[in-house]
């Protein structure tokens, strides 16, 4: 009986983790498909769009209740100017 209960708990935990990961992936796709993120992949602090991109990432961080946001370009390089405190947003599947 105890083994069966532990097995049931293990399956439930697995389902919870799978659901959590799926939700995070959906969040990532929503953010990455935002046209503003195309600017992010090429932006520097001197660009006029930098403030808009930075503000957008702060809103993402706040709305999704994240500790931090880390943006990577299509080559997998961290765009450290946009590290907003480590949620990974990969732009590698998007063509900009």
C-alpha distances in whole Angstrom, upper triangle without the diagonal:
4,5,5,6,9,10,11,12,14,15,17,18,20,21,23,25,26,27,29,30,32,33,35,36,38,39,41,42,44,45,47,48,50,54,54,52,55,57,54,54,58,59,60,61,64,64,64,61,59,59,57,55,54,54,51,49,49,48,45,44,44,43,40,39,40,40,43,44,45,47,48,51,51,51,48,50,49,52,52,54,52,49,48,46,41,40,41,44,45,48,48,47,50,53,56
4,5,5,6,9,10,11,12,14,15,16,18,20,21,23,24,26,27,29,30,32,33,35,36,38,39,41,42,44,45,47,49,52,53,50,53,55,52,52,56,56,58,58,62,61,62,59,57,56,55,53,51,51,49,47,47,46,43,42,42,41,38,37,37,37,40,42,43,45,46,49,49,49,46,48,47,49,49,52,49,46,45,43,38,38,39,41,42,46,46,45,48,52,54
4,5,5,6,9,10,10,12,14,15,16,18,20,21,22,24,26,27,29,30,32,33,35,36,37,39,41,42,43,45,47,51,51,49,51,53,51,50,54,55,56,57,61,60,61,57,55,55,54,51,50,50,48,46,46,45,42,41,41,40,37,36,36,37,39,40,41,43,44,47,46,47,44,46,45,48,48,50,48,45,44,42,37,36,37,40,40,44,43,43,46,50,52
4,5,5,6,9,10,11,12,14,15,17,18,20,21,23,24,26,27,29,30,32,33,35,36,38,39,41,42,44,46,49,50,47,50,52,50,50,53,54,56,57,60,59,60,57,55,55,53,51,50,50,47,45,45,44,41,40,41,39,36,36,36,37,39,40,41,43,43,46,46,46,43,46,45,47,48,50,47,45,44,42,37,36,37,39,40,43,43,42,45,48,51
4,5,5,6,9,10,11,12,14,15,17,18,20,21,23,24,26,27,29,30,32,33,35,36,38,39,41,42,44,48,48,46,49,51,48,48,52,53,54,55,58,58,58,55,53,53,51,49,48,47,45,43,43,42,39,38,38,37,34,33,33,34,37,38,39,41,42,45,45,46,43,45,44,46,46,48,45,43,42,40,35,34,35,37,39,42,42,41,44,48,50
4,5,5,6,9,10,10,12,14,15,17,18,20,21,23,24,26,27,29,30,32,33,35,36,38,39,41,43,46,47,44,47,49,46,46,50,50,52,52,56,55,56,53,51,51,49,47,46,46,43,41,41,40,37,36,36,35,32,31,31,32,34,36,37,39,40,43,43,43,40,42,41,43,43,46,43,40,40,38,32,32,33,35,36,40,40,39,42,46,48
4,5,5,6,9,10,11,12,14,15,17,18,20,21,23,25,26,27,29,30,32,33,35,37,37,39,41,45,45,43,45,48,45,45,49,49,51,52,55,55,55,52,50,50,49,46,45,45,43,40,41,40,37,36,37,35,32,32,31,32,34,35,36,38,39,41,41,41,38,41,40,43,43,45,43,40,40,38,32,31,32,34,35,38,38,37,40,44,46
4,5,5,6,9,10,11,12,14,15,17,18,20,21,23,25,26,27,29,30,32,33,35,36,38,40,43,44,42,44,47,44,44,48,49,50,51,55,54,54,51,49,49,47,45,44,44,41,39,39,38,35,34,35,33,30,30,30,31,34,35,36,38,38,41,41,42,39,41,40,42,43,45,42,40,39,37,32,30,32,33,34,37,38,37,39,43,45
4,5,5,6,9,10,11,12,14,15,16,18,20,21,23,24,26,27,29,30,32,33,35,36,38,42,42,40,43,45,42,42,46,46,48,49,52,51,52,49,47,46,45,42,42,41,39,37,37,36,33,32,32,31,28,27,27,28,31,32,33,35,36,39,39,40,37,39,38,40,40,42,39,37,36,34,29,28,29,31,33,36,36,36,38,42,44
4,5,5,6,9,10,11,12,14,15,17,18,20,21,23,24,26,27,29,31,32,33,35,37,40,41,38,41,43,40,40,44,45,46,47,50,50,51,47,45,45,44,41,40,40,38,35,36,35,32,31,32,31,27,27,26,27,29,30,31,33,34,37,37,37,34,36,35,38,38,40,38,35,35,33,27,26,27,29,30,34,34,33,36,40,42
4,5,5,6,9,10,10,12,14,15,16,18,20,21,23,24,26,27,29,31,31,33,35,39,39,37,39,42,40,39,43,44,46,47,50,49,50,46,45,45,43,40,40,40,37,35,36,35,31,31,31,30,27,27,27,28,30,30,31,33,33,36,36,37,34,36,35,38,38,41,38,35,35,33,28,26,27,29,29,32,32,32,34,38,40
4,5,5,6,9,10,11,12,14,15,17,19,20,21,23,24,26,27,29,30,32,34,37,38,36,38,41,38,38,42,43,45,45,49,48,48,45,43,43,41,39,38,38,35,33,33,32,29,28,29,27,24,24,24,26,28,29,30,32,33,36,36,37,34,36,35,37,37,39,36,34,33,32,26,25,26,28,29,32,32,32,34,38,40
4,5,5,6,9,10,11,12,14,15,17,18,20,21,23,25,26,27,29,30,32,36,36,34,36,39,36,36,40,40,42,43,46,45,46,43,41,41,39,36,36,35,33,31,31,30,27,26,27,25,22,22,22,23,25,26,27,29,30,33,33,34,31,33,32,34,34,36,33,31,30,29,23,22,23,25,27,30,30,30,32,36,38
4,5,5,6,9,10,11,12,14,15,17,18,20,21,23,25,26,27,29,31,34,35,32,35,37,35,34,38,39,41,42,45,44,45,42,40,40,39,36,35,35,33,30,31,30,27,26,27,26,22,23,22,23,25,26,26,28,28,31,31,32,29,31,30,33,33,36,33,30,30,29,23,21,22,24,25,28,28,27,30,34,36
4,6,5,6,9,10,10,12,14,15,17,18,20,21,23,25,26,27,29,33,34,31,34,36,34,34,38,39,41,42,45,44,44,41,39,39,37,35,34,34,32,29,30,29,26,25,26,24,21,22,22,24,25,26,27,28,29,31,31,32,29,32,31,33,34,36,33,31,30,29,23,21,22,23,24,27,28,27,29,33,35
4,5,5,6,9,10,11,12,14,15,17,18,20,21,23,24,26,28,31,32,30,32,35,32,33,36,37,39,39,43,42,42,38,37,37,35,32,32,32,29,27,27,26,23,22,23,21,18,18,18,20,22,23,24,26,27,30,30,32,29,31,29,31,32,33,30,28,27,26,21,19,20,22,23,26,27,26,29,32,34
4,5,5,6,9,10,11,12,14,15,16,18,20,21,22,24,26,30,30,28,30,32,30,30,34,34,36,37,40,39,40,37,35,35,33,31,30,30,28,25,26,25,22,21,22,21,17,17,17,18,20,21,22,23,24,27,27,28,25,27,26,28,29,31,28,26,25,24,18,16,17,19,20,24,24,24,26,30,32
4,5,5,6,9,10,11,12,14,15,17,19,20,21,23,25,28,29,27,29,32,29,29,33,34,36,37,40,39,40,36,35,35,33,30,30,30,28,25,26,26,22,22,23,21,18,19,18,20,21,21,22,23,24,26,26,27,24,27,26,28,29,31,28,26,26,25,19,17,17,19,19,22,23,22,24,28,30
4,6,5,6,9,10,11,12,14,15,17,19,20,21,23,27,28,25,28,31,29,29,33,33,35,36,40,38,39,35,34,34,32,29,29,29,26,24,25,23,20,20,21,19,16,17,17,20,21,21,22,23,24,26,26,28,26,28,27,28,29,31,28,26,25,25,19,17,18,18,20,22,23,22,24,28,30
4,5,5,6,9,10,11,12,14,16,17,18,20,22,25,26,23,26,29,26,27,30,31,33,34,37,36,36,32,31,31,29,26,26,26,23,21,22,21,17,17,18,16,13,14,14,16,17,17,19,20,22,24,25,26,24,26,24,26,26,28,25,23,22,21,16,14,15,16,18,21,22,21,23,27,28
4,5,5,6,9,10,10,12,14,15,16,18,20,24,24,22,24,27,24,24,28,29,31,32,35,34,35,31,30,30,28,25,25,25,23,20,21,21,17,17,19,17,14,15,14,16,17,16,17,18,19,21,22,23,20,23,21,23,24,26,23,21,21,21,15,12,12,13,15,18,19,18,20,24,26
4,5,5,6,9,10,11,13,14,15,17,19,22,23,21,23,26,24,24,28,29,31,33,36,34,35,31,30,30,28,25,26,26,23,21,22,21,17,18,20,17,14,16,16,18,19,18,19,19,20,22,22,24,21,24,23,24,26,27,24,23,23,23,17,14,14,14,15,17,18,17,19,23,25
4,5,5,6,9,10,11,13,14,15,17,21,22,20,22,25,23,23,27,28,30,31,34,32,33,29,28,28,26,23,23,23,20,18,19,18,14,15,16,14,11,13,13,16,17,16,18,18,20,22,22,24,22,24,23,24,25,26,23,22,21,21,16,13,14,14,15,18,19,18,19,23,25
4,5,5,6,9,10,11,12,14,16,19,20,17,20,22,20,20,24,25,27,28,31,30,30,26,25,25,23,20,20,21,18,15,17,16,12,12,14,13,9,11,11,13,14,13,14,15,16,19,19,21,19,21,19,20,21,23,19,18,17,18,13,9,10,10,12,15,16,16,17,21,22
4,5,5,6,9,10,10,12,15,18,19,16,18,21,19,19,23,24,26,28,31,29,30,26,25,26,24,21,21,22,18,16,19,18,14,15,17,15,12,15,14,16,16,14,14,14,15,17,17,19,17,19,18,20,21,23,20,19,19,20,14,11,10,9,10,12,14,13,14,18,20
4,5,5,6,9,10,11,13,16,17,16,18,21,19,20,23,24,27,28,31,29,29,25,25,25,23,20,21,21,17,16,18,17,13,15,17,14,11,15,14,18,17,15,16,16,17,19,19,21,19,22,21,21,23,24,21,20,20,21,17,13,13,11,12,14,15,14,15,18,20
4,5,5,6,9,10,11,15,15,14,17,19,17,18,22,22,24,25,28,26,26,23,22,22,20,17,18,17,14,13,15,13,9,11,13,11,8,11,11,15,14,12,14,14,15,17,18,21,19,20,19,19,21,21,18,17,17,18,14,11,11,9,12,13,16,15,15,19,19
4,5,5,6,8,10,13,14,11,14,16,14,15,19,19,22,23,26,24,25,21,20,21,19,16,16,17,14,12,14,14,10,11,14,13,10,13,12,15,13,11,11,11,12,14,14,17,15,17,16,16,18,19,15,15,15,17,13,9,8,6,8,9,12,11,12,15,16
4,5,5,6,9,12,13,11,13,16,15,15,19,20,23,25,27,25,25,21,21,22,19,17,18,18,15,14,17,16,12,15,17,15,13,16,16,18,17,14,14,13,14,14,14,17,16,18,18,18,20,21,18,18,18,20,16,13,11,9,9,9,11,10,10,13,15
4,6,5,7,10,12,10,13,15,15,16,19,20,23,24,26,24,24,20,20,20,17,15,17,16,13,12,15,13,10,13,15,13,11,15,15,18,17,14,15,14,15,16,17,20,19,20,19,19,21,21,18,18,18,20,17,14,13,10,12,12,14,13,12,15,16
4,5,5,9,9,7,11,13,11,13,16,16,19,20,23,21,21,17,16,17,14,11,13,13,9,9,12,11,8,11,13,11,10,14,13,16,14,11,12,11,13,14,15,18,17,18,16,15,17,17,14,15,15,17,15,12,11,8,10,10,13,13,12,14,14
4,5,8,9,6,8,11,10,10,14,15,18,20,22,20,20,17,16,18,15,12,14,15,12,11,14,14,11,13,16,15,14,17,16,18,16,12,12,10,11,11,11,15,14,15,15,14,17,17,14,15,16,18,16,12,11,7,8,6,10,9,8,11,11
4,6,8,7,8,12,12,12,15,16,20,22,24,21,21,17,18,19,16,13,16,17,13,13,17,15,13,16,18,16,16,19,19,21,19,16,16,13,14,13,13,17,17,18,18,17,20,20,17,19,19,22,19,16,14,11,11,9,12,10,8,10,11
4,5,6,8,10,10,12,14,15,18,20,21,18,18,14,15,16,12,11,13,13,10,11,14,13,11,15,17,15,15,18,18,21,18,15,16,13,15,14,15,19,19,19,18,17,19,19,16,18,18,21,20,17,15,12,13,11,14,13,11,12,11
4,5,5,7,9,11,12,13,17,18,19,16,16,12,14,15,12,10,14,14,11,13,16,15,14,17,19,18,19,22,21,23,21,17,17,14,15,14,15,18,19,20,19,17,20,18,16,19,19,23,22,19,18,14,14,12,15,14,11,11,9
4,5,5,7,9,11,10,14,15,16,13,13,9,10,11,8,6,10,11,8,10,13,13,12,15,17,17,17,20,19,21,18,15,15,13,14,13,15,18,18,18,17,15,17,15,13,16,16,20,20,18,17,13,14,12,15,16,13,13,11
4,5,5,6,9,9,13,15,17,14,14,11,11,13,10,7,10,12,9,9,13,13,12,14,17,16,16,19,18,19,16,13,12,9,11,10,12,15,15,15,14,12,14,13,11,14,14,18,17,15,13,10,10,8,12,12,10,11,9
4,5,5,7,9,12,15,16,13,14,11,12,14,12,10,13,15,12,13,16,17,15,18,21,20,20,23,21,23,20,16,15,11,11,10,10,14,15,15,15,13,16,15,13,16,17,21,20,18,16,12,12,9,11,12,9,8,6
4,5,5,6,9,12,13,10,10,7,8,11,9,7,11,13,11,12,15,16,16,18,20,21,21,23,22,23,20,16,15,12,13,11,13,15,16,15,15,12,15,13,12,15,16,20,20,19,17,14,14,11,14,15,12,12,8
4,5,5,8,10,12,10,11,8,8,10,9,6,8,11,10,10,13,14,13,15,18,19,19,21,19,20,16,13,11,8,9,9,11,14,14,13,11,8,11,10,8,12,13,16,17,16,14,11,12,10,13,15,12,13,10
4,6,9,12,14,12,14,11,11,14,13,10,12,15,13,12,16,18,16,17,21,21,21,23,20,21,18,14,12,8,8,5,8,10,11,10,10,8,11,11,10,13,15,18,17,16,14,11,10,8,10,12,10,10,8
4,7,10,11,9,12,10,10,13,13,11,13,16,15,15,18,20,19,20,23,24,24,26,23,24,20,17,15,11,11,8,10,12,13,12,12,9,12,11,11,15,17,20,20,19,17,15,14,11,13,15,13,12,9
4,7,8,6,9,7,6,10,10,8,10,13,13,13,16,18,18,19,21,23,23,24,22,23,19,16,14,12,12,11,13,15,15,13,13,9,11,9,9,13,15,18,20,19,18,15,15,13,16,18,16,15,12
4,5,5,9,9,6,10,12,10,10,14,15,14,16,19,19,20,22,24,24,25,23,23,19,17,15,13,14,13,16,17,17,14,13,9,10,7,9,13,15,18,20,20,19,17,18,16,19,21,19,19,16
4,6,8,9,6,8,11,10,9,13,14,14,15,18,19,19,21,24,24,25,23,22,19,17,16,14,16,16,19,20,20,17,15,11,11,7,9,12,14,17,20,21,20,19,20,19,22,24,22,22,19
4,6,9,7,9,12,12,12,15,17,17,18,21,22,22,24,26,27,28,26,26,23,20,19,18,19,18,21,22,22,19,18,14,14,11,13,16,17,20,24,24,24,22,23,21,24,26,24,23,20
4,5,5,8,10,10,11,14,15,16,18,20,20,22,24,25,26,27,26,26,23,20,19,17,18,17,19,21,22,19,18,14,15,12,13,17,18,21,24,24,23,21,21,19,22,24,21,20,17
4,6,7,8,10,11,13,14,16,17,19,20,21,23,24,26,27,26,26,23,21,21,19,20,19,22,24,24,22,21,17,18,14,15,18,19,22,26,25,24,22,23,21,24,26,23,22,18
4,6,5,6,9,10,11,12,14,15,17,18,20,21,22,24,23,24,21,18,18,16,18,17,19,21,22,20,19,15,16,13,12,16,16,20,23,22,21,19,20,18,21,22,19,19,16
4,5,5,6,8,10,11,12,14,15,16,18,20,21,22,21,21,18,15,15,14,16,15,18,20,20,18,16,12,13,9,9,13,13,17,20,19,19,17,18,17,20,22,20,20,16
4,6,5,6,8,10,10,12,14,15,16,18,20,21,20,20,17,16,16,15,18,18,21,23,23,21,18,15,15,11,10,14,13,16,20,20,20,18,20,19,23,24,22,22,19
4,5,5,6,9,10,11,12,14,15,16,18,20,19,20,18,15,16,15,18,18,20,23,22,21,19,16,16,13,11,15,14,17,20,19,19,17,19,18,21,23,20,20,18
4,5,5,6,9,10,11,12,14,15,16,18,17,18,15,12,13,11,14,14,17,19,19,18,15,12,13,11,8,12,11,15,17,16,16,14,15,14,18,19,17,18,15
4,5,5,6,9,10,11,12,14,15,16,15,15,13,11,12,11,14,15,19,21,19,18,15,12,12,9,7,9,8,12,15,15,15,14,16,16,20,21,19,20,18
4,5,5,6,9,10,11,12,14,15,15,16,13,12,14,14,17,18,21,24,22,21,18,15,15,13,10,12,10,13,17,16,17,16,18,18,22,23,21,22,20
4,5,5,6,9,10,10,12,14,13,15,13,11,13,12,15,17,19,22,21,20,17,15,16,14,10,12,11,14,16,14,15,13,16,15,19,20,18,20,18
4,5,5,6,9,10,10,12,11,12,9,7,9,9,13,15,18,20,18,17,14,12,13,11,8,9,7,11,12,11,12,10,13,14,18,19,17,19,18
4,5,5,6,9,10,10,10,11,9,8,11,12,16,18,21,23,21,20,17,15,14,13,10,10,7,10,13,12,14,13,17,17,21,22,21,23,22
4,5,5,6,8,9,10,12,11,10,14,14,18,20,22,25,23,23,20,18,18,16,13,13,10,13,15,13,15,14,18,18,22,23,21,23,22
4,5,5,6,8,8,11,10,8,11,12,15,17,20,22,20,20,17,16,17,16,12,12,10,12,13,10,12,11,14,15,19,19,18,21,20
4,6,6,6,5,7,6,6,10,12,15,18,21,23,20,20,17,16,15,15,12,11,8,9,10,9,11,11,15,17,20,21,21,23,23
4,6,5,6,9,9,10,14,16,19,22,25,27,24,24,21,19,19,18,15,14,11,12,13,12,15,15,19,20,24,24,24,26,26
4,5,8,11,12,12,15,17,20,22,25,27,25,25,22,21,21,20,17,16,13,15,15,13,15,15,19,20,23,23,23,26,25
4,6,9,10,10,14,15,18,21,23,25,23,23,20,20,20,20,16,15,13,14,13,10,13,13,16,18,21,21,21,24,24
4,7,9,10,14,16,20,23,25,27,24,24,21,21,20,20,17,15,12,12,12,10,14,15,18,21,24,24,24,27,27
4,5,7,11,13,17,20,22,24,21,21,18,18,17,18,14,12,10,9,8,7,11,12,16,18,21,22,22,26,25
4,7,10,14,17,20,23,24,21,20,17,17,16,16,14,11,9,7,7,7,11,13,17,20,22,24,24,27,27
4,7,10,13,17,20,21,18,17,13,13,12,13,10,7,5,4,5,6,9,11,14,17,19,21,22,24,24
4,7,10,13,16,18,15,14,11,10,10,11,8,6,5,6,5,5,6,7,11,13,16,18,18,21,20
4,7,10,13,14,11,10,7,7,7,9,7,5,7,8,6,5,5,6,9,11,13,16,16,19,18
4,7,10,11,9,8,6,6,7,9,6,7,9,11,9,8,6,5,6,8,10,13,13,15,14
4,7,8,5,5,4,5,8,10,9,10,13,14,11,10,7,6,5,6,8,11,11,13,13
4,5,5,5,7,7,10,12,11,12,15,18,15,14,11,9,7,5,6,10,9,10,10
4,5,7,10,10,14,16,15,16,19,21,18,16,13,11,7,5,4,7,7,8,9
4,6,9,10,14,16,16,17,20,21,18,17,14,13,9,8,6,10,11,11,12
4,6,9,12,15,14,14,17,18,15,14,11,10,7,8,7,10,12,13,14
4,6,9,12,12,12,16,17,14,14,11,11,9,10,10,14,14,15,15
4,5,9,9,8,12,13,11,12,9,10,9,10,11,15,15,17,16
4,6,6,7,11,13,13,13,11,10,10,11,13,16,15,16,15
4,5,5,9,10,11,13,12,12,13,14,16,19,19,20,19
4,6,8,11,14,15,14,14,15,15,18,21,20,20,18
4,6,9,11,11,11,11,13,13,16,19,18,19,17
4,6,8,9,10,11,13,14,17,20,19,21,20
4,8,9,11,12,15,16,19,22,21,23,22
7,9,11,13,16,19,21,24,24,26,25
4,6,9,12,15,17,19,20,23,23
4,6,10,13,15,17,18,21,21
4,6,10,11,13,15,18,18
4,6,9,11,11,14,15
4,5,8,9,12,13
4,6,5,8,9
4,6,8,10
4,7,10
4,6
4
